């Protein structure tokens, strides 16, 4: 089953039946989730719950390296499709990026896409670039990952010398600097202009989303 990447599909009522226990972090905090629902959204969980795997047979999935708070946000989203309000105001970038990275690891495209859209919206609201998250994003993603490309897009299209603080620059991964250089060169060739808040607020992020073949989306 292909996990949904756009919000036009919902789990069916028969998915709210059997449950599975998920233990998170080194303290093994336990969460009980509906098998059908978590498998509907996450390719990782769908595979892990198959009876050919130990986790599926025993009804327990252990994820000792995952962050408990991030997983709590995931569980709330799983049943509401809403990101917590605490991620909308204040220092939201770290949590939004952690949610995207979790969704990427656990093959949950709809959550990844919503988290990326929220990064765009938070950038507009705060009019601040998420450059402090570049090391984490590049360390935990592969070349061509949607969040990498979107960060480089943001920095190149709305950034300026005043937005690029020295300590962040010194800690940037080499890949990020190279990606930014390539993007800036293309902007120069295209003679593109810096984006305004309104431009960014109305930007379609579909090109940076995770979608199955033949599927795309329109900006909300």
C-alpha positions in Angstrom: 0.0 0.0 0.0 1.3 3.4 -1.0 1.1 5.9 2.0 -0.8 9.1 1.2 1.2 12.2 0.5 -1.8 14.6 -0.1 -4.6 15.3 2.4 -7.5 14.1 0.3 -7.5 10.6 1.7 -8.3 9.3 5.2 -8.1 6.0 7.0 -11.2 3.9 6.9 -13.1 2.9 10.0 -11.9 -0.7 9.9 -8.4 0.5 10.5 -9.3 1.5 14.1 -9.2 -2.1 15.4 -6.1 -4.0 16.5 -3.3 -2.1 18.2 0.4 -2.3 18.5 2.7 -1.1 21.3 5.6 1.2 20.3 8.4 1.8 22.8 10.4 5.0 22.3 13.8 6.2 23.6 16.2 4.5 26.0 13.6 4.7 28.7 11.2 2.8 26.4 8.2 5.1 26.9 5.2 3.1 25.6 2.6 4.2 23.1 -0.4 2.2 21.9 -1.4 2.8 18.3 -3.9 1.4 16.0 -2.1 -0.9 13.6 -4.3 0.1 10.6 -3.9 3.8 11.2 -0.1 3.9 11.8 0.4 1.6 8.8 -1.8 3.7 6.6 0.4 6.7 7.1 3.9 5.1 7.6 5.6 2.7 5.2 8.1 1.8 7.9 5.4 0.8 10.4 3.4 -1.0 7.8 6.4 -3.2 7.0 7.4 -3.7 10.6 4.0 -4.9 11.6 3.9 -7.8 9.1 3.8 -11.2 10.8 7.0 -12.2 9.0 8.9 -9.8 11.3 9.5 -10.3 15.0 7.8 -6.9 15.8 4.7 -7.9 14.0 4.5 -11.3 15.8 5.1 -9.9 19.3 3.1 -6.7 18.8 5.9 -4.5 20.1 8.1 -2.1 18.1 11.1 -0.7 19.8 12.7 2.6 18.6 15.4 3.4 21.1 17.0 6.2 19.0 13.8 8.2 18.5 13.0 11.3 20.6 10.0 10.9 22.9 8.7 14.5 22.4 9.0 14.2 18.6 7.1 10.9 18.7 4.4 12.5 20.9 3.9 15.1 18.2 3.7 12.3 15.7 1.0 10.5 17.7 -1.1 13.7 18.0 -0.7 14.3 14.3 -1.6 10.7 13.5 -5.1 11.1 14.8 -5.7 14.8 14.0 -3.4 15.6 11.1 -2.6 18.8 12.9 0.7 20.0 14.2 0.7 21.2 17.8 0.2 25.0 18.2 3.5 25.0 20.1 5.2 24.4 16.8 3.5 27.4 15.2 4.7 30.1 17.6 8.1 30.6 19.1 11.2 28.7 18.1 9.4 26.3 15.9 12.2 25.5 13.4 14.0 22.8 15.4 10.8 20.8 16.1 9.5 21.1 12.6 12.8 19.9 11.2 12.9 17.0 13.6 9.4 16.1 12.6 10.3 16.2 8.9 13.4 14.0 9.6 11.3 11.5 11.6 8.7 11.4 8.8 11.5 10.8 6.3 13.0 8.0 8.4 9.6 6.3 9.0 8.3 6.8 5.4 5.4 9.1 6.3 5.1 11.4 3.3 2.0 13.4 4.4 3.6 14.4 7.7 6.8 15.3 5.9 4.9 17.5 3.5 2.9 19.3 6.2 6.1 19.9 8.3 7.8 21.4 5.3 4.8 23.7 4.6 5.0 24.7 8.2 8.6 25.7 7.8 7.6 27.9 5.0 4.8 29.4 7.1 7.0 30.0 10.1 9.6 31.6 7.8 7.0 34.1 6.6 5.6 34.7 10.2 9.0 35.3 11.8 10.8 36.5 8.6 13.8 34.6 9.7 15.8 31.9 8.0 16.1 28.4 9.6 19.9 28.4 9.0 20.7 27.0 12.4 19.1 23.7 11.4 21.3 23.2 8.3 23.9 21.0 10.1 21.2 18.7 11.4 19.3 18.5 8.1 22.4 17.7 6.0 23.7 15.2 8.6 20.4 13.3 8.5 19.4 13.4 4.9 20.7 12.2 1.5 21.6 14.3 -1.5 18.5 15.7 -3.2 16.2 15.4 -0.1 13.3 17.8 -0.2 14.1 19.6 3.0 17.7 20.2 1.9 16.6 21.7 -1.4 13.9 23.8 0.3 16.4 25.3 2.8 18.8 26.2 0.0 15.9 27.7 -1.9 14.9 29.8 1.1 18.4 31.0 1.8 19.1 31.9 -1.8 15.8 33.6 -2.6 15.1 35.6 0.6 18.5 35.7 2.2 21.0 38.5 2.3 24.3 39.1 4.1 22.3 40.3 7.2 20.6 36.9 7.5 23.7 34.8 7.3 25.3 35.0 10.7 29.1 34.2 11.0 28.8 31.3 13.5 26.2 29.6 11.3 28.4 30.0 8.2 31.4 28.5 9.9 29.3 25.4 10.9 27.6 24.9 7.6 28.3 21.5 6.0 30.4 21.6 2.9 27.6 20.1 0.8 25.3 23.0 1.9 27.8 25.6 0.8 28.2 23.9 -2.6 24.4 23.5 -3.0 24.0 27.2 -2.2 26.7 28.2 -4.6 25.0 26.3 -7.4 21.6 27.8 -6.6 23.0 31.4 -6.5 24.7 30.9 -9.8 21.5 29.8 -11.4 19.7 32.8 -9.9 22.3 35.0 -11.5 21.8 33.4 -14.8 18.0 33.7 -14.6 18.3 37.3 -13.3 15.9 36.3 -10.5 14.9 38.8 -7.8 14.7 38.4 -4.0 11.4 37.1 -2.8 9.1 39.1 -0.6 7.0 37.8 2.3 3.9 37.7 0.0 5.9 35.8 -2.6 6.9 33.2 -0.1 3.5 32.9 1.5 2.0 32.1 -1.9 4.8 29.8 -3.0 3.7 26.2 -3.9 6.1 23.8 -2.1 5.0 20.8 -4.2 8.5 20.6 -5.8 10.0 19.9 -2.4 7.3 17.4 -1.2 7.5 13.7 -1.1 5.0 12.2 -3.6 4.4 8.9 -5.2 4.8 8.8 -9.0 2.0 10.7 -10.8 0.8 12.6 -7.7 1.2 16.3 -7.0 -0.6 18.9 -4.9 -1.8 22.4 -4.9 -0.8 24.9 -2.2 -3.5 25.2 0.5 
